[in-house]
């Protein structure tokens, strides 16, 4: 696997590891309701940050004119607006301090995108390795501090501060150049809308459970789904590594080569799905829940959630897998439209099914939705290849 791919995988692993470590801290220092509240707030804040982290890494990489300082100016302006929106969310939820702390961690972590994109453009492997090491150092520093500091808000603020210093250093504090900023904002926001919709889609179970006031159930679901998130990180990295090759194959109308890439990638998806099922075995599940302070044992009704999440994980994996094939055709607006329609329908049905069929019904809706996205993408991909 190329060095850049390995480093990108490392960055993505650290991104999903941060909320996981915070959840583990909460399982030992708070209770299941606190974990559920944290997950619900994070589900509200993450899509907001995905939109406000503009220009995205992909936009910077594909742009020939946008420099790092201009990108940072846009990020800081949007970050300031996001702070106001986060404050409104905090006021509504009556969790102002916690919401602002979670927002601060998420939005500052995304500052690494700027350095990653710059180093990839310059093909600077050493600089990318250094940036990766600094991010992991920031995380480990706060982990060590967590044994002494017993306030999660302080820990999140400390982590966000470390992210600012290690991602951009003093360059973050340079004055914003407002000239031409509005035009830059118009250019970068459309691409970030796709990331927003994807984030909203994957958070649908959290919205349903949070709105229903099922914080304890949400806590167990959140912990269980971290394993699925790890699987999605692997699949996304694998597909990103093949994205450019798929785009060339589709452009050259080379169907046999596209099928070859698709079959090989699908094989690894199935291997990943099987690996998740192995996690249901007692030797793994016992250790996994011991690491989370046996939070699933608080209520006998929650014992089956872990197994259900792992068993019904194929739909989200197919959703993520399929989208890359439509991305390769450069039909971003079509992909955005499909996903928006799917997300809205899924949210409505998921709420209704959860009321009548509980957690198992909710997970089945998400799986069928993911399969529907997979089939829709294949249909439009076939049409694109036929032209």
C-alpha positions, 0 to 999 in steps of 0.5 A: 500500500502506498505511503500516502494511502497509509498516512491517510488511513492513519489520519482517518483512524485518528478521526474516529478514535477521538470520539471513541476515547471520549466515550470510553472516558464517559463510561468510567466517569459518568453514566449511560445517559451522559454517553447518549447525550454526548452521542446525540450532540455529536450527531448534531454538530458533526454535519454542521462541521462537515459543511463549515470545514470548507474548502474541503480537502478534496476541493483544495487538492483539485483547485489550481488557484486556491492557496493555503492562506485563502483556504484558512481565511474561509475556514475561520470565517465559517468557523466563527459562524458555526460557533454562533450556530453551536451556541444556539444548539447549546441554548436549545438543549440547555447544554451550552458548555458541552456543545461548544466544547464538542464543536471546538474539538470537531472544527479544529480537528478538520484544520489538518485537512489544509496541511494534508492537502498542501503536503499531498500537492507538494508530494512531501511525504516527510511533512505528511508523516510529521503532521500525522505524528503531531496529531497522534501526539496531541491525542496521546497527550490528552489521554495522559491528562485524562487520568488527572483531569476529571472534567471532559469539557476541559479535556475537549478544550485542551484537545482542540487547542492542541489540534490548532497548534499542531495543525497550523501553528502560529499561521492560524492567528494571521489576520483574515484577508476579506478581499474576494472572500465572498467569491471564494465562499461561493466556490467552495460550499457546494462540494461540502454539501455532499459531505453534510448529507452523508453525515446526516444520513449516517447519523439517522439512528442517533436522531431517532433515538435522541428524539425519542429520549432513549439516551441509554439505548443510544449509548449502547448503540453508539459504542457498538457502532464504533466497530462499524465506523472502523470498518467504514474507515477501511472501506473508504480508504480502499475506495479512495485509493482506487477512485482516480483509477476508476475515473480513468476506466469509466472515461475510457469506457473500459467495462471489464477493468471497472468490473475487475476493480469492483469485484476486488473491492467488493471481496474486501467489503465481504471480508470486512463484514465477516470480520465484524461478525467474528467480533460477536464471539465471546472472547472479543465481545467480553473484552470489548464491553469490559473496556467500556465499563460493562455499560451494556449490562445496566439493562438486560434489554440492551444486551442484544443491541451489540449483536444486532448492530454488527449483524445488520452492518452490511447496508451502511457498508454497501452505501459507502462502497457504492457511492465511490462508483458514482463519484468516479463518473463526476456526477456529484449533483446526481449523487447528492440528489439520490442521497438527499432523497434517500436520507429524507425517506429513511428518516421518516420511515425510521421514526415510524418503524422505531415506535412500532418495532424498536431497535431491530426495526430501526436497524433493518430500515437503515440496511434496506436504505443502504441496499437501495442506495447501492442498487440506485447507484448501480443503475445510474452507473450502468446508464453512464457507462452505456453513453 
